[in-house]
Amino acid sequence: MELNAQKRGPRLSVQLSGELDHHSAEQTRIMLDTLLRDVTVHELVLDLSGMTFMDSAGLGVILGRFRKLSMRGGKLVVKGMNASVDRIFRMSGLYAIVERQ
Amino acid sequence: MHNEMEVRFLSLSGNEGFARAAAAAFAAQMDPGIEELSDIRTAVSEAVTNAIIHGYDQNRDRIVTMQMEIDGDELTVIVSDNGCGIGDIELARKPFFTSKPELERSGMGFSVMEAFMDSVDVVSEVGKGTVITMRKRIRHAN
């Protein structure tokens, strides 16, 4: 899992590349939470265009960050989903709670 | 066409990716569509992850077995462990249920397997282990 982050005002844009499964979930969670320690972040935009695989462990990572942002009145946005990532987002109902760009 | 394979690997999380790749490589001879192949990879990932996290409680020195069988246009994947077993299978299969909320699991593992495969059968005995059998008919979408 590779992560590239860029911050503009309250918006933190993070590009995630690689496979997000149980194996890479913890490392990804730690990296994202380190970035979210910056309390001025109110919008997390996850660019998933470089994401080649995601399973329910990845859903757990995204849901956890969504909760974190919700607690500070912020929001989470996802974009760039390939067909298979889009499929697991749709079947899990994730689009009902996170914003899609 | 008929074919069978079996792989055994240690319960290391790094082997989740290996199991997905092995399953996809074996299923590829059925000439599946891209979406079907992606479904198989995802379902295998969920079953193997369950064996590692729940069956073996993240002990890294146990054995996970994955057997696959091709019978005409039907693919069968069997993922088994000799771990702690599932006490209440019906509860474990419920969407959003997780026995390990501290790990920030989504509780969607079985739901994903059910959505992406045609059938998912779970046989488990507490203290003995769990066998997950998944079947999918491949429609040669390529």
gemmi code that builds the backbone of each chain (N, CA, C; Angstrom):
import gemmi

chains = {
    "A": [
        ("MET", (0.832, -1.194, 0.000), (0.000, 0.000, 0.000), (0.871, 1.250, 0.000)),
        ("GLU", (0.655, 2.128, -0.965), (1.395, 3.371, -1.049), (0.448, 4.536, -0.833)),
        ("LEU", (0.933, 5.555, -0.164), (0.056, 6.657, 0.214), (0.723, 7.994, -0.115)),
        ("ASN", (0.008, 8.847, -0.830), (0.508, 10.193, -1.121), (-0.516, 11.209, -0.642)),
        ("ALA", (-0.084, 12.126, 0.215), (-1.031, 13.067, 0.803), (-0.695, 14.511, 0.441)),
        ("GLN", (-1.764, 15.303, 0.339), (-1.602, 16.720, 0.034), (-2.691, 17.479, 0.779)),
        ("LYS", (-2.296, 18.548, 1.479), (-3.292, 19.287, 2.260), (-3.471, 20.700, 1.705)),
        ("ARG", (-4.746, 21.068, 1.527), (-5.081, 22.441, 1.092), (-6.186, 22.927, 2.010)),
        ("GLY", (-5.852, 23.829, 2.932), (-6.841, 24.322, 3.889), (-7.370, 23.167, 4.721)),
        ("PRO", (-8.698, 23.049, 4.845), (-9.254, 21.966, 5.666), (-9.338, 20.632, 4.919)),
        ("ARG", (-8.928, 20.657, 3.630), (-9.067, 19.424, 2.835), (-7.739, 18.676, 2.729)),
        ("LEU", (-7.805, 17.381, 3.116), (-6.644, 16.501, 2.982), (-6.949, 15.495, 1.878)),
        ("SER", (-6.143, 15.543, 0.815), (-6.334, 14.592, -0.277), (-5.279, 13.504, -0.177)),
        ("VAL", (-5.729, 12.261, -0.175), (-4.806, 11.134, -0.045), (-5.026, 10.161, -1.193)),
        ("GLN", (-3.933, 9.875, -1.890), (-3.994, 8.915, -2.972), (-3.497, 7.572, -2.437)),
        ("LEU", (-4.356, 6.555, -2.488), (-3.977, 5.220, -2.018), (-3.727, 4.324, -3.224)),
        ("SER", (-2.571, 3.672, -3.249), (-2.269, 2.771, -4.367), (-1.871, 1.398, -3.847)),
        ("GLY", (-2.322, 0.367, -4.534), (-1.965, -1.002, -4.163), (-3.173, -1.807, -3.749)),
        ("GLU", (-2.964, -2.765, -2.840), (-4.039, -3.654, -2.403), (-4.374, -3.362, -0.947)),
        ("LEU", (-5.652, -3.159, -0.668), (-6.066, -2.909, 0.715), (-6.844, -4.124, 1.229)),
        ("ASP", (-6.118, -4.991, 1.933), (-6.735, -6.176, 2.539), (-6.400, -6.168, 4.028)),
        ("HIS", (-6.675, -7.260, 4.723), (-6.370, -7.326, 6.156), (-4.872, -7.115, 6.403)),
        ("HIS", (-4.041, -7.649, 5.485), (-2.585, -7.561, 5.646), (-2.102, -6.103, 5.653)),
        ("SER", (-2.645, -5.289, 4.748), (-2.171, -3.907, 4.648), (-3.043, -2.921, 5.438)),
        ("ALA", (-4.140, -3.435, 6.024), (-5.110, -2.544, 6.676), (-4.514, -1.781, 7.856)),
        ("GLU", (-3.752, -2.495, 8.704), (-3.271, -1.838, 9.917), (-2.296, -0.696, 9.584)),
        ("GLN", (-1.382, -0.976, 8.673), (-0.401, 0.030, 8.267), (-1.120, 1.243, 7.648)),
        ("THR", (-2.125, 0.980, 6.811), (-2.878, 2.057, 6.165), (-3.621, 2.891, 7.208)),
        ("ARG", (-4.223, 2.195, 8.168), (-4.966, 2.858, 9.243), (-4.037, 3.777, 10.040)),
        ("ILE", (-2.857, 3.274, 10.381), (-1.900, 4.064, 11.168), (-1.462, 5.301, 10.381)),
        ("MET", (-1.176, 5.116, 9.091), (-0.727, 6.251, 8.274), (-1.818, 7.309, 8.162)),
        ("LEU", (-3.062, 6.865, 7.927), (-4.166, 7.828, 7.792), (-4.429, 8.537, 9.117)),
        ("ASP", (-4.398, 7.779, 10.226), (-4.665, 8.384, 11.531), (-3.577, 9.370, 11.935)),
        ("THR", (-2.350, 9.095, 11.509), (-1.264, 10.044, 11.776), (-1.570, 11.371, 11.075)),
        ("LEU", (-2.027, 11.286, 9.823), (-2.379, 12.503, 9.072), (-3.586, 13.200, 9.703)),
        ("LEU", (-4.514, 12.405, 10.248), (-5.740, 12.987, 10.815), (-5.531, 13.567, 12.216)),
        ("ARG", (-4.306, 13.419, 12.752), (-4.019, 14.070, 14.040), (-4.076, 15.591, 13.883)),
        ("ASP", (-3.855, 16.055, 12.669), (-4.005, 17.475, 12.354), (-5.499, 17.831, 12.451)),
        ("VAL", (-5.866, 18.536, 13.532), (-7.285, 18.776, 13.812), (-7.926, 19.781, 12.853)),
        ("THR", (-7.085, 20.444, 12.018), (-7.671, 21.384, 11.055), (-8.243, 20.646, 9.832)),
        ("VAL", (-7.982, 19.336, 9.736), (-8.534, 18.547, 8.621), (-10.021, 18.289, 8.864)),
        ("HIS", (-10.852, 18.766, 7.926), (-12.286, 18.523, 8.058), (-12.864, 17.767, 6.875)),
        ("GLU", (-12.036, 17.579, 5.860), (-12.498, 16.819, 4.706), (-11.364, 15.917, 4.253)),
        ("LEU", (-11.644, 14.605, 4.237), (-10.650, 13.645, 3.759), (-11.117, 13.115, 2.409)),
        ("VAL", (-10.323, 13.393, 1.374), (-10.657, 12.907, 0.039), (-9.721, 11.743, -0.282)),
        ("LEU", (-10.296, 10.544, -0.444), (-9.489, 9.370, -0.770), (-9.562, 9.106, -2.264)),
        ("ASP", (-8.427, 9.261, -2.935), (-8.353, 8.961, -4.360), (-7.928, 7.499, -4.499)),
        ("LEU", (-8.859, 6.669, -4.977), (-8.614, 5.222, -5.025), (-8.271, 4.735, -6.434)),
        ("SER", (-7.903, 5.678, -7.321), (-7.678, 5.272, -8.716), (-6.490, 4.311, -8.866)),
        ("GLY", (-5.599, 4.296, -7.882), (-4.468, 3.372, -7.950), (-4.683, 2.110, -7.132)),
        ("MET", (-5.919, 1.925, -6.655), (-6.234, 0.781, -5.795), (-6.616, -0.414, -6.669)),
        ("THR", (-5.827, -1.483, -6.576), (-6.068, -2.635, -7.454), (-6.921, -3.712, -6.795)),
        ("PHE", (-7.003, -3.688, -5.454), (-7.827, -4.685, -4.769), (-8.302, -4.147, -3.431)),
        ("MET", (-9.552, -4.443, -3.095), (-10.042, -4.127, -1.760), (-11.084, -5.159, -1.336)),
        ("ASP", (-10.998, -5.603, -0.078), (-12.041, -6.499, 0.440), (-12.665, -5.862, 1.686)),
        ("SER", (-13.351, -6.649, 2.500), (-14.098, -6.056, 3.613), (-13.172, -5.429, 4.663)),
        ("ALA", (-11.908, -5.853, 4.692), (-10.960, -5.220, 5.613), (-10.755, -3.752, 5.225)),
        ("GLY", (-10.756, -3.496, 3.914), (-10.633, -2.125, 3.425), (-11.852, -1.292, 3.782)),
        ("LEU", (-13.027, -1.939, 3.714), (-14.259, -1.247, 4.123), (-14.139, -0.812, 5.578)),
        ("GLY", (-13.567, -1.693, 6.420), (-13.384, -1.380, 7.842), (-12.498, -0.153, 8.027)),
        ("VAL", (-11.445, -0.062, 7.240), (-10.524, 1.089, 7.332), (-11.255, 2.376, 6.942)),
        ("ILE", (-12.020, 2.333, 5.858), (-12.727, 3.528, 5.391), (-13.821, 3.935, 6.386)),
        ("LEU", (-14.569, 2.934, 6.889), (-15.626, 3.233, 7.868), (-15.047, 3.851, 9.148)),
        ("GLY", (-13.911, 3.338, 9.585), (-13.266, 3.866, 10.791), (-12.858, 5.318, 10.637)),
        ("ARG", (-12.304, 5.667, 9.456), (-11.888, 7.047, 9.215), (-13.125, 7.951, 9.063)),
        ("PHE", (-14.184, 7.391, 8.458), (-15.439, 8.143, 8.339), (-15.953, 8.533, 9.726)),
        ("ARG", (-15.915, 7.567, 10.654), (-16.391, 7.840, 12.022), (-15.546, 8.926, 12.675)),
        ("LYS", (-14.261, 8.832, 12.491), (-13.337, 9.799, 13.067), (-13.663, 11.222, 12.585)),
        ("LEU", (-13.892, 11.357, 11.279), (-14.196, 12.672, 10.715), (-15.573, 13.155, 11.130)),
        ("SER", (-16.531, 12.218, 11.198), (-17.891, 12.588, 11.621), (-17.865, 13.193, 13.013)),
        ("MET", (-17.030, 12.618, 13.889), (-16.977, 13.095, 15.270), (-16.491, 14.533, 15.368)),
        ("ARG", (-15.694, 14.976, 14.386), (-15.249, 16.373, 14.407), (-16.046, 17.221, 13.405)),
        ("GLY", (-17.178, 16.680, 12.954), (-18.059, 17.432, 12.057), (-17.556, 17.497, 10.627)),
        ("GLY", (-16.625, 16.612, 10.285), (-16.059, 16.617, 8.937), (-16.700, 15.570, 8.049)),
        ("LYS", (-16.128, 15.401, 6.840), (-16.680, 14.406, 5.937), (-15.596, 13.651, 5.184)),
        ("LEU", (-16.001, 12.495, 4.650), (-15.074, 11.673, 3.884), (-15.612, 11.522, 2.469)),
        ("VAL", (-14.727, 11.728, 1.504), (-15.108, 11.649, 0.097), (-14.242, 10.576, -0.570)),
        ("VAL", (-14.859, 9.733, -1.402), (-14.073, 8.753, -2.164), (-14.191, 9.054, -3.653)),
        ("LYS", (-13.110, 8.799, -4.394), (-13.170, 8.993, -5.843), (-12.204, 8.047, -6.554)),
        ("GLY", (-12.433, 7.845, -7.833), (-11.509, 7.064, -8.656), (-11.631, 5.557, -8.522)),
        ("MET", (-12.799, 5.065, -8.018), (-12.956, 3.627, -7.819), (-12.928, 2.874, -9.156)),
        ("ASN", (-12.161, 1.784, -9.236), (-12.255, 0.924, -10.415), (-13.502, 0.045, -10.270)),
        ("ALA", (-13.788, -0.788, -11.284), (-15.045, -1.547, -11.285), (-15.180, -2.460, -10.068)),
        ("SER", (-14.075, -3.124, -9.660), (-14.223, -4.090, -8.560), (-14.348, -3.384, -7.207)),
        ("VAL", (-13.645, -2.259, -7.024), (-13.795, -1.500, -5.775), (-15.209, -0.902, -5.713)),
        ("ASP", (-15.680, -0.404, -6.854), (-17.037, 0.146, -6.918), (-18.076, -0.917, -6.540)),
        ("ARG", (-17.827, -2.149, -6.982), (-18.754, -3.251, -6.723), (-18.880, -3.545, -5.225)),
        ("ILE", (-17.752, -3.579, -4.517), (-17.807, -3.887, -3.083), (-18.381, -2.689, -2.311)),
        ("PHE", (-18.148, -1.472, -2.802), (-18.752, -0.292, -2.167), (-20.268, -0.337, -2.316)),
        ("ARG", (-20.716, -0.728, -3.529), (-22.160, -0.771, -3.775), (-22.828, -1.861, -2.947)),
        ("MET", (-22.220, -3.066, -2.928), (-22.879, -4.167, -2.212), (-22.905, -3.945, -0.703)),
        ("SER", (-21.930, -3.184, -0.193), (-21.873, -2.972, 1.254), (-22.722, -1.787, 1.706)),
        ("GLY", (-23.189, -0.972, 0.751), (-23.987, 0.202, 1.123), (-23.131, 1.374, 1.565)),
        ("LEU", (-21.825, 1.321, 1.273), (-20.916, 2.377, 1.719), (-21.289, 3.752, 1.168)),
        ("TYR", (-21.812, 3.760, -0.072), (-22.153, 5.051, -0.712), (-23.283, 5.778, 0.022)),
        ("ALA", (-23.997, 5.063, 0.871), (-25.069, 5.718, 1.643), (-24.494, 6.641, 2.708)),
        ("ILE", (-23.233, 6.414, 3.105), (-22.680, 7.248, 4.184), (-21.474, 8.086, 3.766)),
        ("VAL", (-20.681, 7.614, 2.793), (-19.570, 8.479, 2.382), (-19.916, 9.128, 1.038)),
        ("GLU", (-19.346, 10.305, 0.835), (-19.636, 11.049, -0.387), (-18.794, 10.510, -1.539)),
        ("ARG", (-19.400, 10.493, -2.717), (-18.701, 9.995, -3.901), (-18.468, 11.147, -4.868)),
        ("GLN", (-17.216, 11.279, -5.319), (-16.924, 12.419, -6.202), (-16.721, 11.949, -7.636)),
    ],
    "B": [
        ("MET", (-14.475, -30.008, -18.655), (-13.134, -30.003, -18.075), (-13.204, -30.345, -16.589)),
        ("HIS", (-12.226, -31.112, -16.141), (-12.116, -31.386, -14.711), (-10.690, -31.131, -14.260)),
        ("ASN", (-10.567, -30.447, -13.133), (-9.238, -30.184, -12.587), (-9.373, -29.919, -11.091)),
        ("GLU", (-8.303, -30.223, -10.384), (-8.294, -29.995, -8.936), (-6.944, -29.462, -8.499)),
        ("MET", (-6.941, -28.695, -7.421), (-5.677, -28.248, -6.835), (-5.852, -28.096, -5.340)),
        ("GLU", (-4.726, -28.108, -4.651), (-4.746, -27.859, -3.213), (-3.466, -27.140, -2.825)),
        ("VAL", (-3.605, -26.072, -2.043), (-2.420, -25.407, -1.498), (-2.579, -25.285, 0.011)),
        ("ARG", (-1.461, -25.408, 0.707), (-1.442, -25.249, 2.169), (-0.433, -24.156, 2.464)),
        ("PHE", (-0.796, -23.253, 3.351), (0.141, -22.168, 3.670), (-0.020, -21.759, 5.118)),
        ("LEU", (1.014, -21.124, 5.674), (0.972, -20.665, 7.064), (-0.045, -19.537, 7.223)),
        ("SER", (-0.555, -19.405, 8.428), (-1.590, -18.402, 8.707), (-0.999, -17.007, 8.881)),
        ("LEU", (-0.203, -16.590, 7.901), (0.389, -15.245, 7.894), (-0.485, -14.342, 7.038)),
        ("SER", (-0.712, -13.112, 7.493), (-1.585, -12.222, 6.723), (-1.026, -11.959, 5.324)),
        ("GLY", (0.303, -12.016, 5.188), (0.912, -11.826, 3.876), (0.495, -12.892, 2.878)),
        ("ASN", (0.006, -14.039, 3.369), (-0.450, -15.107, 2.474), (-1.856, -14.869, 1.927)),
        ("GLU", (-2.553, -13.840, 2.402), (-3.872, -13.511, 1.837), (-3.728, -13.170, 0.358)),
        ("GLY", (-2.722, -12.370, 0.057), (-2.455, -12.003, -1.344), (-2.024, -13.202, -2.167)),
        ("PHE", (-1.248, -14.097, -1.568), (-0.820, -15.317, -2.260), (-2.041, -16.181, -2.604)),
        ("ALA", (-2.954, -16.337, -1.631), (-4.141, -17.172, -1.857), (-5.002, -16.597, -2.983)),
        ("ARG", (-5.161, -15.276, -3.010), (-5.933, -14.622, -4.083), (-5.306, -14.881, -5.439)),
        ("ALA", (-3.977, -14.718, -5.497), (-3.267, -14.891, -6.768), (-3.344, -16.347, -7.223)),
        ("ALA", (-3.182, -17.298, -6.286), (-3.241, -18.721, -6.632), (-4.639, -19.089, -7.128)),
        ("ALA", (-5.668, -18.572, -6.440), (-7.057, -18.871, -6.827), (-7.355, -18.309, -8.216)),
        ("ALA", (-6.900, -17.089, -8.471), (-7.153, -16.456, -9.768), (-6.426, -17.204, -10.881)),
        ("ALA", (-5.190, -17.628, -10.595), (-4.408, -18.341, -11.612), (-5.073, -19.666, -11.963)),
        ("PHE", (-5.591, -20.378, -10.949), (-6.236, -21.668, -11.212), (-7.560, -21.476, -11.947)),
        ("ALA", (-8.338, -20.468, -11.516), (-9.654, -20.213, -12.132), (-9.518, -19.688, -13.557)),
        ("ALA", (-8.358, -19.112, -13.886), (-8.170, -18.488, -15.203), (-8.373, -19.474, -16.342)),
        ("GLN", (-8.112, -20.770, -16.079), (-8.262, -21.763, -17.161), (-9.728, -21.991, -17.537)),
        ("MET", (-10.658, -21.451, -16.728), (-12.082, -21.544, -17.077), (-12.491, -20.383, -17.989)),
        ("ASP", (-11.537, -19.523, -18.301), (-11.782, -18.357, -19.143), (-12.878, -17.455, -18.575)),
        ("PRO", (-12.763, -17.086, -17.314), (-13.791, -16.243, -16.692), (-13.699, -14.801, -17.167)),
        ("GLY", (-14.768, -14.035, -16.958), (-14.737, -12.608, -17.237), (-13.962, -11.888, -16.146)),
        ("ILE", (-13.614, -10.640, -16.419), (-12.837, -9.856, -15.449), (-13.590, -9.731, -14.125)),
        ("GLU", (-14.919, -9.523, -14.231), (-15.717, -9.349, -13.024), (-15.795, -10.653, -12.219)),
        ("GLU", (-15.928, -11.781, -12.923), (-15.978, -13.077, -12.233), (-14.666, -13.358, -11.510)),
        ("LEU", (-13.567, -13.049, -12.170), (-12.251, -13.277, -11.579), (-12.073, -12.396, -10.338)),
        ("SER", (-12.538, -11.169, -10.425), (-12.460, -10.244, -9.296), (-13.321, -10.743, -8.123)),
        ("ASP", (-14.495, -11.303, -8.448), (-15.372, -11.863, -7.407), (-14.685, -13.012, -6.669)),
        ("ILE", (-14.019, -13.895, -7.429), (-13.347, -15.057, -6.833), (-12.210, -14.593, -5.922)),
        ("ARG", (-11.413, -13.634, -6.426), (-10.310, -13.105, -5.616), (-10.820, -12.520, -4.295)),
        ("THR", (-11.916, -11.763, -4.379), (-12.425, -11.099, -3.179), (-12.986, -12.124, -2.187)),
        ("ALA", (-13.766, -13.101, -2.700), (-14.360, -14.114, -1.821), (-13.271, -14.954, -1.148)),
        ("VAL", (-12.232, -15.335, -1.901), (-11.119, -16.110, -1.343), (-10.412, -15.303, -0.261)),
        ("SER", (-10.215, -14.019, -0.523), (-9.559, -13.145, 0.441), (-10.329, -13.105, 1.762)),
        ("GLU", (-11.658, -13.025, 1.669), (-12.491, -12.987, 2.880), (-12.391, -14.298, 3.670)),
        ("ALA", (-12.468, -15.425, 2.961), (-12.450, -16.724, 3.637), (-11.097, -16.961, 4.308)),
        ("VAL", (-10.004, -16.645, 3.594), (-8.662, -16.856, 4.142), (-8.410, -15.905, 5.314)),
        ("THR", (-8.861, -14.652, 5.180), (-8.700, -13.681, 6.272), (-9.452, -14.147, 7.517)),
        ("ASN", (-10.656, -14.683, 7.326), (-11.418, -15.213, 8.469), (-10.655, -16.332, 9.169)),
        ("ALA", (-10.052, -17.231, 8.392), (-9.295, -18.340, 8.983), (-8.142, -17.803, 9.821)),
        ("ILE", (-7.454, -16.786, 9.299), (-6.279, -16.235, 9.986), (-6.672, -15.440, 11.241)),
        ("ILE", (-7.663, -14.554, 11.090), (-8.030, -13.667, 12.217), (-8.854, -14.401, 13.258)),
        ("HIS", (-9.885, -15.111, 12.772), (-10.829, -15.720, 13.712), (-10.453, -17.164, 14.049)),
        ("GLY", (-10.248, -18.001, 13.008), (-9.923, -19.408, 13.245), (-8.681, -19.547, 14.112)),
        ("TYR", (-7.633, -18.857, 13.723), (-6.349, -19.008, 14.416), (-6.013, -17.833, 15.323)),
        ("ASP", (-6.935, -16.896, 15.490), (-6.730, -15.758, 16.384), (-5.360, -15.101, 16.153)),
        ("GLN", (-4.974, -14.998, 14.891), (-3.740, -14.358, 14.463), (-2.476, -15.078, 14.908)),
        ("ASN", (-2.581, -16.362, 15.315), (-1.366, -17.166, 15.500), (-0.780, -17.392, 14.116)),
        ("ARG", (0.531, -17.208, 14.004), (1.130, -17.187, 12.676), (1.743, -18.512, 12.242)),
        ("ASP", (1.585, -19.552, 13.079), (2.279, -20.806, 12.765), (1.315, -21.958, 12.486)),
        ("ARG", (0.073, -21.623, 12.091), (-0.905, -22.662, 11.800), (-1.073, -22.795, 10.290)),
        ("ILE", (-1.832, -23.798, 9.880), (-1.954, -24.088, 8.450), (-3.379, -23.798, 7.935)),
        ("VAL", (-3.449, -23.025, 6.857), (-4.709, -22.798, 6.145), (-4.642, -23.620, 4.850)),
        ("THR", (-5.722, -24.320, 4.536), (-5.752, -25.130, 3.312), (-6.782, -24.563, 2.346)),
        ("MET", (-6.395, -24.426, 1.097), (-7.351, -24.007, 0.066), (-7.365, -25.075, -1.029)),
        ("GLN", (-8.549, -25.650, -1.239), (-8.715, -26.626, -2.318), (-9.631, -26.011, -3.365)),
        ("MET", (-9.338, -26.269, -4.622), (-10.206, -25.783, -5.688), (-10.493, -26.915, -6.656)),
        ("GLU", (-11.694, -26.889, -7.187), (-12.086, -27.917, -8.145), (-12.862, -27.263, -9.285)),
        ("ILE", (-12.517, -27.654, -10.482), (-13.271, -27.217, -11.654), (-14.032, -28.429, -12.165)),
        ("ASP", (-15.344, -28.282, -12.314), (-16.162, -29.364, -12.833), (-17.069, -28.756, -13.889)),
        ("GLY", (-16.667, -28.865, -15.144), (-17.403, -28.210, -16.219), (-17.309, -26.714, -16.052)),
        ("ASP", (-18.453, -26.044, -15.915), (-18.414, -24.588, -15.744), (-18.584, -24.183, -14.276)),
        ("GLU", (-18.487, -25.181, -13.384), (-18.632, -24.833, -11.969), (-17.296, -24.889, -11.231)),
        ("LEU", (-17.042, -23.801, -10.487), (-15.817, -23.704, -9.685), (-16.185, -23.865, -8.210)),
        ("THR", (-15.445, -24.734, -7.514), (-15.635, -24.895, -6.075), (-14.345, -24.500, -5.368)),
        ("VAL", (-14.478, -23.668, -4.330), (-13.325, -23.273, -3.516), (-13.611, -23.671, -2.076)),
        ("ILE", (-12.705, -24.440, -1.487), (-12.881, -24.857, -0.085), (-11.710, -24.315, 0.728)),
        ("VAL", (-12.017, -23.460, 1.708), (-10.974, -22.904, 2.583), (-11.192, -23.472, 3.975)),
        ("SER", (-10.189, -24.149, 4.501), (-10.383, -24.761, 5.818), (-9.240, -24.458, 6.780)),
        ("ASP", (-9.606, -24.423, 8.066), (-8.611, -24.262, 9.123), (-8.913, -25.250, 10.242)),
        ("ASN", (-7.935, -25.486, 11.098), (-8.133, -26.355, 12.265), (-8.132, -25.510, 13.535)),
        ("GLY", (-8.748, -24.355, 13.436), (-8.707, -23.390, 14.537), (-9.849, -23.529, 15.526)),
        ("CYS", (-10.274, -22.391, 16.081), (-11.178, -22.402, 17.234), (-12.632, -22.680, 16.870)),
        ("GLY", (-12.976, -22.587, 15.578), (-14.358, -22.860, 15.186), (-15.285, -21.690, 15.478)),
        ("ILE", (-16.507, -21.768, 14.932), (-17.496, -20.695, 15.096), (-18.653, -21.246, 15.934)),
        ("GLY", (-18.937, -20.597, 17.062), (-19.994, -21.072, 17.955), (-21.376, -20.897, 17.358)),
        ("ASP", (-21.627, -19.727, 16.808), (-22.951, -19.404, 16.260), (-22.778, -18.947, 14.808)),
        ("ILE", (-22.929, -19.896, 13.883), (-22.673, -19.598, 12.467), (-23.675, -18.570, 11.934)),
        ("GLU", (-24.933, -18.710, 12.357), (-25.974, -17.795, 11.869), (-25.632, -16.340, 12.232)),
        ("LEU", (-25.163, -16.150, 13.461), (-24.786, -14.810, 13.924), (-23.551, -14.311, 13.163)),
        ("ALA", (-22.573, -15.209, 12.978), (-21.334, -14.826, 12.286), (-21.610, -14.357, 10.863)),
        ("ARG", (-22.647, -14.922, 10.218), (-22.951, -14.584, 8.830), (-23.735, -13.294, 8.685)),
        ("LYS", (-24.252, -12.755, 9.804), (-25.074, -11.526, 9.738), (-24.220, -10.335, 9.303)),
        ("PRO", (-24.762, -9.509, 8.365), (-24.012, -8.318, 7.953), (-23.690, -7.439, 9.158)),
        ("PHE", (-22.496, -6.884, 9.155), (-21.990, -5.954, 10.171), (-21.702, -6.596, 11.525)),
        ("PHE", (-21.963, -7.941, 11.650), (-21.586, -8.576, 12.916), (-20.083, -8.836, 12.895)),
        ("THR", (-19.400, -8.488, 13.974), (-18.014, -8.907, 14.123), (-17.749, -9.271, 15.571)),
        ("SER", (-16.977, -10.361, 15.752), (-16.619, -10.769, 17.115), (-15.376, -10.010, 17.576)),
        ("LYS", (-14.788, -9.239, 16.646), (-13.580, -8.501, 16.997), (-13.698, -7.014, 16.616)),
        ("PRO", (-14.603, -6.278, 17.262), (-14.772, -4.859, 16.907), (-13.502, -4.053, 17.173)),
        ("GLU", (-12.668, -4.528, 18.107), (-11.438, -3.795, 18.442), (-10.474, -3.770, 17.250)),
        ("LEU", (-10.640, -4.706, 16.312), (-9.772, -4.732, 15.134), (-10.341, -3.852, 14.013)),
        ("GLU", (-11.437, -3.172, 14.289), (-12.078, -2.304, 13.306), (-12.442, -3.091, 12.046)),
        ("ARG", (-13.019, -4.257, 12.254), (-13.473, -5.074, 11.144), (-14.849, -4.559, 10.733)),
        ("SER", (-15.162, -4.702, 9.435), (-16.448, -4.183, 8.970), (-17.590, -5.146, 9.257)),
        ("GLY", (-17.281, -6.421, 9.527), (-18.336, -7.404, 9.755), (-19.030, -7.823, 8.468)),
        ("MET", (-18.374, -7.564, 7.331), (-19.000, -7.828, 6.029), (-18.406, -9.037, 5.314)),
        ("GLY", (-17.517, -9.751, 5.967), (-16.814, -10.849, 5.302), (-17.734, -11.880, 4.662)),
        ("PHE", (-18.641, -12.453, 5.448), (-19.552, -13.465, 4.898), (-20.518, -12.859, 3.872)),
        ("SER", (-20.945, -11.614, 4.115), (-21.851, -10.956, 3.159), (-21.181, -10.798, 1.803)),
        ("VAL", (-19.875, -10.473, 1.828), (-19.133, -10.331, 0.572), (-19.038, -11.683, -0.133)),
        ("MET", (-18.698, -12.726, 0.625), (-18.617, -14.071, 0.019), (-19.952, -14.442, -0.615)),
        ("GLU", (-21.042, -14.181, 0.111), (-22.379, -14.542, -0.397), (-22.749, -13.731, -1.632)),
        ("ALA", (-22.355, -12.454, -1.656), (-22.707, -11.594, -2.792), (-21.926, -11.971, -4.041)),
        ("PHE", (-20.678, -12.424, -3.857), (-19.795, -12.626, -5.002), (-19.730, -14.065, -5.494)),
        ("MET", (-20.247, -15.012, -4.681), (-20.264, -16.403, -5.117), (-21.727, -16.861, -5.194)),
        ("ASP", (-21.996, -17.995, -5.885), (-23.375, -18.471, -6.012), (-23.860, -19.109, -4.712)),
        ("SER", (-22.960, -19.816, -4.020), (-23.360, -20.405, -2.741), (-22.173, -20.433, -1.787)),
        ("VAL", (-22.474, -20.313, -0.495), (-21.450, -20.356, 0.555), (-21.965, -21.267, 1.665)),
        ("ASP", (-21.258, -22.375, 1.911), (-21.638, -23.284, 2.995), (-20.562, -23.249, 4.070)),
        ("VAL", (-21.009, -23.165, 5.309), (-20.062, -23.108, 6.420), (-20.304, -24.294, 7.349)),
        ("VAL", (-19.273, -25.085, 7.565), (-19.341, -26.172, 8.545), (-18.259, -25.882, 9.573)),
        ("SER", (-18.648, -25.843, 10.842), (-17.683, -25.475, 11.860), (-17.958, -26.217, 13.154)),
        ("GLU", (-16.885, -26.533, 13.847), (-17.043, -27.160, 15.146), (-16.105, -26.454, 16.112)),
        ("VAL", (-16.659, -26.021, 17.258), (-15.853, -25.279, 18.226), (-14.685, -26.158, 18.697)),
        ("GLY", (-13.498, -25.599, 18.625), (-12.292, -26.318, 19.050), (-11.689, -27.194, 17.961)),
        ("LYS", (-12.421, -27.385, 16.860), (-11.927, -28.283, 15.792), (-11.530, -27.522, 14.531)),
        ("GLY", (-12.362, -26.551, 14.153), (-12.035, -25.789, 12.950), (-13.244, -25.476, 12.095)),
        ("THR", (-12.971, -24.829, 10.964), (-14.027, -24.347, 10.080), (-13.706, -24.697, 8.634)),
        ("VAL", (-14.749, -25.099, 7.893), (-14.599, -25.368, 6.460), (-15.614, -24.502, 5.721)),
        ("ILE", (-15.129, -23.637, 4.840), (-16.013, -22.792, 4.033), (-15.968, -23.301, 2.601)),
        ("THR", (-17.126, -23.669, 2.067), (-17.214, -24.171, 0.692), (-18.000, -23.170, -0.138)),
        ("MET", (-17.363, -22.652, -1.188), (-18.014, -21.643, -2.039), (-18.072, -22.170, -3.470)),
        ("ARG", (-19.204, -21.921, -4.110), (-19.339, -22.374, -5.497), (-19.735, -21.214, -6.394)),
        ("LYS", (-19.266, -21.278, -7.640), (-19.639, -20.249, -8.604), (-19.640, -20.833, -10.008)),
        ("ARG", (-20.708, -20.559, -10.727), (-20.787, -20.973, -12.122), (-20.136, -19.889, -12.985)),
        ("ILE", (-19.204, -20.279, -13.813), (-18.478, -19.322, -14.646), (-19.158, -19.252, -16.007)),
        ("ARG", (-19.448, -18.031, -16.431), (-20.250, -17.873, -17.650), (-19.428, -17.486, -18.879)),
        ("HIS", (-18.120, -17.639, -18.783), (-17.249, -17.369, -19.930), (-17.556, -16.012, -20.584)),
        ("ALA", (-17.482, -14.963, -19.773), (-17.900, -13.642, -20.258), (-16.856, -12.973, -21.153)),
        ("ASN", (-15.663, -13.563, -21.240), (-14.601, -12.902, -22.023), (-14.903, -12.876, -23.511)),
    ],
}
model = gemmi.Model(1)
for chain_id, residues in chains.items():
    chain = gemmi.Chain(chain_id)
    for i, (resn, *xyz) in enumerate(residues, 1):
        res = gemmi.Residue()
        res.name, res.seqid = resn, gemmi.SeqId(i, " ")
        for name, pos in zip(("N", "CA", "C"), xyz):
            atom = gemmi.Atom()
            atom.name, atom.element = name, gemmi.Element(name[0])
            atom.pos, atom.b_iso = gemmi.Position(*pos), 0.0
            res.add_atom(atom)
        chain.add_residue(res)
    model.add_chain(chain)
structure = gemmi.Structure()
structure.add_model(model)
structure.setup_entities()
